[in-house]
Amino acid sequence: MRQIVLDTETTGLDPREGHRIIEIGCVELIDRRLTDRRFHTYLNPERQIDEAAVKVHGIDNQFLADKPLFRDIVDDFLAFIDDTEVIIHNAPFDVGFLNAELTLLGARFGRLEDHCSILDTLVLAKRKHPGQRNSLDALCKRYQIDNSRRDLHGALLDAEILASVFLAMTGGQISLYQEEGTALPGPAAQSSAITSNGQRPKLKRMSCPAEEQRRHEDRLRAIDQASGGNCLWLQQISH
């Protein structure tokens, strides 16, 4: 199962007022595991960014002056999300902006919903936690997800954090191969722990003291005697 977690940053709040996308960040989940595949780009919006928006994400027009236009990256973007479930927090906002960008390019690109299905984690969170705050920061606190790097909003960072929140909120284990004695990993640690090529860190071998092993074997023999010779674990050890 392939899923894409997506976030955007914009020049303002409403595409109907001519506001545009300035950053797209996507991360990939395969069978509920974060891979090392990303889609990330900054975009020249061909208009001024609202001052209030700059305070949120810290991106200004000078930084975006030499960045590509949306039409320059649309084919690669649609190929990345094609035929997947796209996971977004407060999906109407991002989907509205993406559809506005697609509309500006003409009918041949259709709408975002023509290329993928959409799952809104804000709707999911409201169902699971009615009457509570369900912003991304609030969910990070609730599920103990490290968002300490999130001083400003950023599309790729927020997509990585949302991937962790989504897995925790839907009952998935974020990292199966966490090193012993470390804290719950943030998004960067997850992407290196589980990669798309299926490699995993070498598993640790642990042994128990001889006395503890002897007591374990005595217990197995007692179980075997009580069960009439049907202790399968003891049979495995003897082989």
N, C-alpha and C positions, 0 to 999 in steps of 0.2 A: 504494500500500500504506500503510495507516494503522496505526501502532503507538503505544501509550501506555506510557511509562515511569513506574512508580508506586513510591511509598514511603509508609510510615506511621510515626507515633510513637504510643506506647501508655503506659498507666499502669503496666504491668508486663510480665512475660514470658509469661503463659499465660492465654488467654481462658477456659479451663476453671475457673480460679480467680476468675472474675468481672472480669478486667481488660478494659479498654475502649480504643478508639482515641481519641486526642486530636488527631491531625493527619493529614490526607491531602494528599499532593502529587503531581501528575501533570503531565507534559509530553508534547507530541505530536510524533511523527515522521511525516512524509509522504514516502514514497519515500526513506527514510533521510536526510531533512533535518529538522533541528529547526525547528519553526515557533514563532510567538509565542503560540500557544494554550496556556493552563494551566488546570488545575483545582486550586485550593488552598483549604483551609479548616481552621480549628481547631474542635475540638468539645468541648462540655461532657460529660465522661464520667459525671457523676452518681455519682462515687465519688472517694475519695482516691487520689492518685498515689503510688506507692512512692518513698521517698526515693532509692533507688538509680537509679530511672528519671529522676528530676529531675536527678541529676548527669550523666546521659547527654545529655539534650536541653534541659535548662534551663527547661522549661515547668512552671509550678505551677498549683494550683487557683485561686488568686486571679486569674491571667491568664485562665483559662478560664471564669470565673463567668458572663460575659455572652455566651458563644459559643453557637452553635446546637447542637441535639442531632442525632445521626446521622439520626433519622427526618425531620428538617427538610431535609436535603440529599440524601437517598438517591436521589430521582428525578433530580436534576441529575447526581449522580455516575454513576449507571447509564447515563444518556443519553450521558455523555462517553466512557465506555469500551465502549459497546455495539458488538458485532460487530467488535472489534479484537483484535490480539495485544497482551496486556499483559505488559510486561517488568519483572521484579522480581528483586532480588538476595536469595537465600534465600527463595524464594516461599512455602514452607509456613508461615512465620511470618506474613507479611502476609495471605495468603489465609485462614489460620485465623482471624485476627482479623476480617477482613471478613465471612467466612461466619458468625461468631458474632454480629456486629451484624445481619446480614440475618435470621438465625434469630430474634432477639429481636423482629423486626417481623412475623413470621408467614410462612406458606408462600408467599404470593403473590409474593414477591421472588425465591424460589429461592436458588440459590447463585451465587457469583461466576462459576463455570465455565459456568453457563447463559447468561451474557451475553457471554463473551469466551474466547479461548484464553490460556494462560499459558506464558511462556518464562522459565525460571529461569536467570539469568546466573551464579549460583554453580555450578550443575551444568555449565554451558557452560565456565566457567573451570577447573573441576577436570578436565574432559576435555582442555582445551588445555594446562594446566599441572599435571600430576599431581605430587603430593608437594610442592607449593609453597603458600605462603600465598596465599589468594584472597579475603581481605576486600576491601571496597571501597577502603580506603586502600592496601592492597598492590597492587591492580590499577591505581590511579591512579599509583603510583610506577613500576610496570612499563611502563605505556603513556604515561608523561610527561603525565598530565592534571593540571592545576592544581587542587588541592583546598585551597589555603591559607586559604580562607574557612571551612573546616569545623572550627572550634574545638569546636562542639557539633553533635550530630546535629540535622538539621531535615529534614522530609519533602520540601519542595519543592527545597531545595538539593541533597539527596542524589539526588533524581530527576533533576535537571539533570546532576549529576556522573555518575550511572549511564548517562545517555544518551550522554555523551561516551565513557565506558568501553566501552559496548556497541558503538558505531560503530567504535572503534579495534580492539576484540577480534575483530570479525567482518569486518575488512578494509575498512571504509568510510572515506572521507575526511571528517573532522569539519567542515572549513570549506573550500569551494571558492574563496572570495573573500577570503582572508586578505590584509590589507594588507602590502605588502613591508616587511620589516625589523621586523615585530612578532613577539612570542612566540606560541607556540601558544595560541589563545584558550581561555578558560574558558567555562563554560556561558552566562554573561550575554552575552559577546561573540558567541557562536554564535547566540543567539536574535535578535540585531539584525542579524547578517550575512546570514542567510537567513530570510525571512519567508514566511508562508503565502500572501501574495498574489503571490508569484513575482517581486517586484522584486529587483534586484541592484545593487550599487554599480557606478558607471561604470568600464569597463575602461580601464586605462592604455595609451597608445600609446607605443611605444618605437622609436627609429630607430638605425641603425648608422652609423659613420663612412663617408664616401664611399670611402675606400681599401678598407675591408673589403667594401663592397658591390661594388666593381669586381672584387676577387679572387673573390668569390662568383660573379659573372656569368661570369668567365673559366672558373671550374671547371665551371659548367653547360654552357658551350659545348664544353668538352673532352669532357664526358660525352655531349653530344648528337652530337658527331662520332664518338665511339667506338661509339655505339649505332645509328648510321645514321639519325639524325634523330628518335629516339624519346624524347628527354628531355622528359617531360610538364611538368615544373616550368618549363623554359625556354619552352615553348609558352604556359603560363599568363601568364608575365611579359610576353611579346610581345603578348598580347591586352589 
